[in-house]
Every structure is written in structure tokens, then in C-alpha cells.
Amino acid sequence: MTEQLQATNHSDEIDLKDLIVQLWKKRKFILTVTGLFFLLGIFIAFTLPVEYTAQSVILPQSGRQSSLGNLGSLASIVGVNMGTTVMAEGNISTGIYPQIVNSLPFVREIMETPIVVERSDGKEITLYEYYSEKKYRSKNVFTVIKKYTIGLPGTLISAFRSSKNMQEVTIHTAITPDSTGIVSISRQEQAVYNAIKGSIQYEYNTKEGIIKLGYTFPEPLAAAQISEQLHKSLEKYVINYKIEKVQENLNFVEQSFAEARKDFLQKQANLAAFQDANRGLITASSRTVETRLRSEYDIAFTIYNELAKQREQAQLSMKEEKPILTVINPVTVPLEKSAPRRSMILAVFLLLGLIVSTGWVLAKPFIEDIKAEIIKISGVEG
């Protein structure tokens, strides 16, 4: 048993030495291929368009739950309809924010962001103009090569459809305060929408409860301008939603208050009428009826009084102006590029070249053996 184990270890050592010898013999090939991959990496790393990312760090506020839910079961006893759900002070869940910033109506608003780029000669243009008019975009060698190699099929299709660029298409989008859920846009707008959507950076830290919202763009100043507009547009959307929900809450409370007041006055009148009609009576049945009427009166008064407080609070909420998205770290013009990460690109291509060349050297003998075996079998059959 020990002799077999030693023989196995000796065989493994021989195999490993053979592999090392084989690689050493083909070192020129390995170095050549790895060098070519490294040169390709240099070309890609230094021809990729430079991009900057500007972002802000914001803290969303959470809404307060309405206390009307405590009155639901009590109100149903006396016939006052408090609704089937509890109205909360309207705030959108942070889980919905990504859908908002990627929705077509929201991005359409971002399209109108005024920016200043190098090729606009100091004149403000909209983000839509930048993406739709080539004269504002700097030419890039890698982009041109990609367009006429990998992207050639798409280029040909786009050229074939150029006469239909203004054709309207229907897109189902997230419902926002300014949309009906179905929006018609041109193909040009669709292309700009895709470009903007792909450049928006959104990250939510569930542990700390903060949001990083930013934009990636070839020029640092414009990146900061667009990122600032993203924050303003998102805050406006959330505020509008909040106002809408607070108004709904106020209308709900007003309606419930009116019903409760009517019910309270009716219970008060019933109790007073019974007491006037049965003054001096001390029978058990009359006391039971009076106790029941007084209990109904007390419940109606409690609901009426509580709804009066809720009504006052709802009216105050309509007048409140709170920052919905508190800025922790404002947008700043980025000084360093966010892409391309040249050192990582070079490292990846260097490693890729080493793997490809080494793999080919090690696999080639096996491939030749398989070919020889196939030829041998074919010769025998012939």
C-alpha cells in the first residue's frame, strides 16, 4: 500500500515537471501572446471615453402613521364609516425610487436639464440636444471602431430605419403625477431615454438608510449639473406625491368628521329627549335605556373629539413645508474620472493573455493526439 502511494506521488511529480518543461519550451509563444493581449489592453484602456460621476448623498424621511386606525373598531359600533384602510402621512417607499428615476416621464424631465459642454462654446444646451446632435459630442476612436465592427449590424438597421425616426411608439410607463400611464415618444426620444437611463447611478444603503444618486457623463461640470437636477426632480416628485396624499387624508378626515359630528348630535339629542320625557322615573327598564343612550353618547363624543384633533392636524400638515430628501453630502464637480479604470483593464488583459497562451500550450498535445486518433480510425475503416 505504501509502495503504491509512493509510486502515485512520484508519477504526479513527473507530470508536474513535464508541464513546467513544456511551458518553459514555449515561453516565447506565451510571452508573445501575453504581450499582444497587454498591448490590446493598453489600446482599449487609452481609447475608451473618459467619464466622470457626480453624485449626492441624501437621507429620505419616513412618514408618520395616522392614528385614525385606533378609532376604526370604535366608530363601526356607532355606524360611522372610517374606511377600510388607515391613511398615512403620504411618503413614497424608498423601494419605489429606482422605478421613479427610470420611468419615462421622470427621464423626460431630465432631458430638459440645461448643461454647458466643451463643444457648446459656453452656451447652455439641453441634455436632449447633447444626445441627439452629434456636433456636441467629442469623437472617440474606440467608439468609432466599435460602431463599425461589433455595432455594425445595429448601425445598418438604424440607417435602414432612419426615415422612420420620428415614428411614434407607445410605451407603458410608471404612473406619475403628470402622466396617464401611456406615453407616445419618437424613436429619437427612445434612444435618448436609453442613454440617460443607462447613465443614472442609484444606490440605496439599507443598513444606513441613505441614498446615493448621481450621473455619469464625459464632462465633470455637466455631470454635476445633471446630478443636481436628478435630486431636485426626485424631491419634487416625492413632495408632489406627499401633498396629494395629505390632501386625500384631509378630505377623508373632513368627511369622517362631518359624519361623526352628525352622529354625535343625534346621540346627544336622543339622550336629552329621553331624559326630558322620563324625568323622575326610577324603573329598571328606564335606567337601562338611559345607560345605553349615555354609552352611545360617550362613544360618539369620543370619536367626534378625536376626529376634531385629527382634522386640525391634517390642516396643519397641508401647511407644513419639510425637506423630504435631506442632503447629507451635496453634489460637487468631480476632479477625478470614474472610468475607464485603466490599471484594472491592463491587469485583466494581462491575465487573460497568460491564461489563453498557457491553455493553448497545454491543450495542444491533447488536440494533436485526438486528431491522430481520428485519422487512425478513419484509415482503419477505409
C-alpha positions in Angstrom: 0.0 0.0 0.0 2.8 2.4 0.9 4.7 1.5 -2.3 1.6 2.3 -4.4 1.2 5.7 -2.7 4.9 6.5 -3.3 4.5 5.5 -6.9 1.5 7.7 -7.3 3.3 10.7 -5.7 6.3 10.1 -8.0 4.1 10.0 -11.0 2.4 13.3 -10.1 5.9 14.9 -9.6 6.9 13.7 -13.1 3.6 15.1 -14.6 4.1 18.4 -13.0 7.8 18.6 -14.1 6.7 17.7 -17.7 4.1 20.5 -17.6 6.7 23.0 -16.4 9.2 21.9 -19.0 6.6 22.1 -21.7 5.6 25.7 -20.7 9.3 26.7 -20.5 9.9 25.4 -24.0 7.0 27.5 -25.3 7.9 30.6 -23.2 8.4 32.7 -26.2 5.0 31.9 -27.5 3.4 32.6 -24.1 5.3 35.9 -23.7 4.3 36.9 -27.3 0.6 36.2 -26.8 0.5 37.7 -23.4 2.3 40.8 -24.8 -0.2 41.1 -27.6 -3.1 40.9 -25.1 -1.3 43.5 -23.0 -1.0 45.8 -26.0 -4.6 45.3 -26.8 -5.5 46.2 -23.2 -3.4 49.4 -23.5 -5.2 50.3 -26.7 -8.6 49.8 -25.1 -7.7 51.4 -21.8 -6.5 54.6 -23.5 -9.1 54.9 -26.2 -12.2 54.3 -24.1 -14.1 57.5 -23.5 -13.3 59.2 -20.2 -16.3 59.6 -17.9 -17.0 61.4 -14.6 -19.5 60.6 -12.0 -21.1 63.3 -9.8 -23.4 62.3 -7.0 -25.2 63.5 -3.9 -25.8 61.6 -0.7 -29.4 62.1 0.6 -31.4 60.8 3.6 -35.1 60.2 2.9 -37.6 61.0 5.6 -40.1 58.4 6.8 -43.8 59.2 7.1 -45.8 59.1 10.3 -48.6 56.6 10.6 -52.1 58.1 11.1 -53.7 57.4 14.5 -57.1 57.1 12.9 -56.8 53.3 12.9 -57.4 53.2 16.6 -60.8 54.6 16.1 -61.9 52.1 13.4 -63.5 49.5 15.6 -65.0 52.1 17.9 -66.5 54.0 15.1 -68.1 51.0 13.5 -70.0 50.4 16.7 -72.0 53.6 16.2 -72.2 53.4 12.4 -69.5 55.9 11.4 -67.6 54.7 8.3 -63.9 55.2 8.9 -62.8 53.4 5.7 -61.2 50.0 5.2 -57.6 51.3 5.4 -55.7 53.6 7.5 -54.5 56.8 5.8 -50.8 57.5 6.4 -49.0 60.8 6.0 -48.0 60.3 2.4 -44.5 59.3 1.7 -43.2 57.0 -1.1 -41.2 54.0 0.0 -37.6 54.1 -0.9 -38.0 50.8 -2.7 -40.0 52.7 -5.4 -37.3 55.3 -6.0 -35.5 53.2 -8.7 -38.7 52.8 -10.7 -39.3 56.6 -10.4 -35.9 57.6 -11.7 -36.1 55.1 -14.5 -39.6 56.0 -15.5 -40.1 57.8 -18.9 -41.9 60.9 -17.5 -39.1 61.4 -15.0 -36.3 60.9 -17.6 -38.2 63.2 -19.9 -37.9 65.9 -17.3 -34.1 65.2 -17.0 -33.8 65.6 -20.8 -34.6 69.3 -20.4 -31.7 69.8 -18.0 -29.6 72.8 -19.1 -25.9 71.9 -19.3 -22.7 73.5 -20.6 -20.3 71.3 -22.5 -16.9 71.9 -24.2 -18.3 71.9 -27.7 -21.2 74.2 -27.0 -18.9 77.2 -26.8 -20.2 78.3 -23.4 -23.8 78.2 -24.5 -26.4 76.2 -22.5 -27.9 73.3 -24.3 -30.4 70.7 -23.0 -29.3 67.1 -22.3 -31.6 66.0 -25.1 -29.8 68.2 -27.6 -26.4 66.7 -26.4 -27.5 63.1 -27.0 -29.5 63.8 -30.2 -27.0 66.1 -32.0 -23.5 64.7 -32.8 -21.9 68.1 -33.0 -21.9 68.4 -29.2 -20.2 65.1 -28.6 -16.5 64.5 -28.8 -15.3 61.9 -31.2 -13.7 58.8 -29.8 -11.5 56.3 -31.6 -12.9 53.3 -29.6 -16.5 54.4 -30.2 -15.9 54.7 -33.9 -14.2 51.2 -34.2 -16.9 49.6 -32.1 -19.6 51.2 -34.2 -18.3 49.7 -37.4 -17.3 46.3 -36.0 -19.3 44.9 -33.2 -22.1 47.5 -33.7 -22.2 47.3 -37.5 -25.4 45.3 -37.6 -27.1 47.9 -35.3 -25.7 50.7 -37.4 -27.1 49.2 -40.6 -30.5 48.6 -39.0 -30.5 52.2 -37.7 -29.7 53.5 -41.2 -32.4 51.4 -42.7 -34.9 52.9 -40.3 -33.7 56.5 -40.5 -36.7 57.5 -42.5 -38.9 56.4 -39.6 -37.0 58.0 -36.7 -39.9 60.3 -35.9 -42.4 57.5 -35.9 -44.2 57.4 -32.6 -44.1 54.3 -30.4 -46.3 53.6 -27.4 -44.6 52.7 -24.1 -46.2 51.7 -20.8 -44.5 53.6 -18.0 -44.7 54.1 -14.3 -47.6 56.3 -13.3 -46.5 59.7 -12.1 -48.4 62.8 -11.1 -48.0 64.2 -14.6 -48.7 61.0 -16.6 -51.6 58.8 -17.5 -49.6 55.6 -17.7 -49.3 55.5 -21.6 -46.9 57.9 -23.3 -46.1 58.2 -27.0 -42.5 59.0 -27.9 -40.4 59.1 -31.1 -37.6 56.7 -31.8 -35.1 59.5 -31.2 -36.5 60.2 -27.8 -36.4 56.4 -27.1 -32.6 56.4 -27.9 -32.0 59.4 -25.6 -34.1 57.9 -22.9 -32.0 54.7 -23.0 -28.7 56.7 -22.9 -29.9 58.8 -19.9 -31.3 55.7 -18.1 -28.0 53.9 -18.5 -26.1 56.8 -17.0 -28.2 57.4 -13.9 -26.4 56.0 -10.8 -28.7 55.0 -7.9 -27.6 53.1 -4.8 -29.6 52.6 -1.6 -27.8 51.6 1.6 -30.4 49.6 3.6 -28.2 49.5 6.7 -27.6 53.2 7.0 -30.8 54.3 5.2 -29.1 56.7 2.8 -29.3 57.1 -1.0 -26.5 57.9 -3.4 -27.9 59.5 -6.5 -25.7 60.6 -9.4 -24.9 60.7 -13.1 -22.1 59.6 -15.3 -21.1 61.9 -18.1 -18.0 62.6 -20.2 -17.6 66.1 -18.7 -17.3 66.9 -15.0 -19.3 70.1 -14.8 -22.2 68.8 -16.8 -22.2 65.6 -14.7 -22.6 67.8 -11.6 -25.4 69.8 -13.2 -27.3 66.7 -14.2 -26.8 65.1 -10.9 -28.2 68.2 -9.1 -31.2 68.1 -11.4 -31.8 64.4 -10.6 -32.0 65.3 -6.9 -34.3 68.2 -7.5 -36.7 66.3 -9.8 -36.8 63.3 -7.4 -37.6 65.6 -4.4 -40.3 67.4 -6.4 -41.9 64.1 -7.3 -41.9 62.9 -3.7 -43.2 66.3 -2.4 -46.0 66.3 -5.0 -46.9 62.7 -4.0 -46.8 63.7 -0.4 -49.1 66.8 -1.0 -51.5 64.6 -2.9 -51.7 62.0 -0.2 -52.0 64.6 2.6 -54.8 66.3 0.7 -56.6 62.9 0.3 -56.1 62.4 4.0 -57.6 65.8 4.8 -60.6 65.1 2.6 -61.0 61.7 4.3 -60.8 63.3 7.8 -63.2 66.1 6.8 -65.8 63.6 5.6 -65.4 61.4 8.7 -65.6 64.4 11.0 -68.8 65.5 9.3 -70.3 62.0 9.8 -69.1 61.8 13.4 -70.5 65.3 14.2 -73.9 64.4 12.8 -73.9 61.1 14.7 -72.8 62.9 17.9 -75.5 65.5 17.7 -78.1 62.8 17.0 -77.0 60.7 20.1 -76.9 63.9 22.2 -80.5 64.8 21.1 -81.7 61.2 21.8 -80.3 61.2 25.3 -81.7 64.7 26.1 -85.1 63.7 24.7 -85.2 60.6 26.8 -84.2 62.4 29.9 -86.8 65.1 29.4 -89.6 62.5 28.7 -88.6 60.3 31.7 -87.8 62.8 34.4 -88.3 61.4 37.8 -88.7 57.8 36.7 -86.7 55.2 38.6 -87.7 52.0 36.9 -85.0 49.5 36.0 -86.0 49.5 32.3 -85.8 53.3 32.1 -82.4 53.3 33.8 -81.2 50.6 31.4 -82.3 52.6 28.4 -80.7 55.7 29.8 -77.4 53.9 30.4 -77.4 52.6 26.8 -78.1 56.0 25.4 -75.4 57.6 27.6 -72.9 54.9 26.4 -73.7 55.7 22.8 -73.4 59.4 23.5 -70.0 58.9 25.2 -68.6 56.8 22.3 -69.9 59.3 19.7 -68.4 62.2 21.7 -65.0 60.4 21.9 -64.9 59.8 18.1 -66.1 63.3 17.4 -63.5 64.8 19.7 -60.7 62.7 18.3 -61.6 63.4 14.8 -61.6 67.1 15.6 -58.0 66.8 16.7 -57.2 64.8 13.5 -58.9 67.4 11.4 -56.7 70.1 12.9 -53.6 68.0 12.5 -54.4 67.3 8.8 -55.0 71.0 8.2 -51.6 71.8 9.7 -49.9 69.1 7.6 -51.1 70.8 4.5 -49.3 74.0 5.6 -46.1 72.3 6.6 -43.0 72.5 4.4 -40.5 69.9 5.2 -37.4 68.8 3.2 -38.4 65.3 2.1 -34.9 64.3 1.0 -32.3 65.8 3.4 -28.9 66.3 1.6 -26.1 64.9 3.7 -23.4 65.4 1.0 -24.2 67.8 -1.8 -23.2 67.4 -5.4 -19.6 68.5 -6.3 -17.8 68.8 -9.6 -15.7 65.6 -9.8 -12.0 66.1 -10.1 -11.1 62.5 -11.0 -12.6 60.3 -13.7 -14.7 57.3 -12.8 -14.0 55.4 -16.0 -12.1 53.9 -17.6 -10.2 52.1 -14.8 -7.0 51.6 -16.8 -5.0 49.7 -14.3 -7.8 47.1 -13.9 -8.2 46.8 -17.7 -4.5 46.2 -18.1 -4.4 43.6 -15.3 -7.4 41.8 -16.8 -5.9 41.6 -20.3 -2.5 40.6 -19.0 -4.1 37.8 -17.0 -6.3 36.8 -20.0 -3.3 36.6 -22.3 -1.4 34.5 -19.9 -4.4 32.1 -19.4 -5.1 31.8 -23.2 -1.4 31.2 -24.2 -0.8 28.7 -21.3 -4.1 26.9 -22.0 -3.2 26.6 -25.7 0.3 25.2 -24.9 -1.1 22.6 -22.5 -4.1 21.7 -24.7 -2.3 21.4 -28.0 -0.7 17.9 -27.4 -4.1 16.6 -26.4 -5.7 18.1 -29.5 -3.0 16.6 -31.7 -3.5 13.2 -30.1 -7.2 13.3 -30.7 -6.6 14.3 -34.4 -4.2 11.4 -34.8 -6.6 9.0 -33.2 -9.4 10.2 -35.6 -7.1 9.8 -38.6 -6.1 6.4 -37.4 -9.7 5.3 -37.0 -10.6 6.7 -40.4 -7.7 4.8 -42.0 -8.7 1.6 -40.4 -12.3 2.0 -41.6 -11.2 2.9 -45.1 
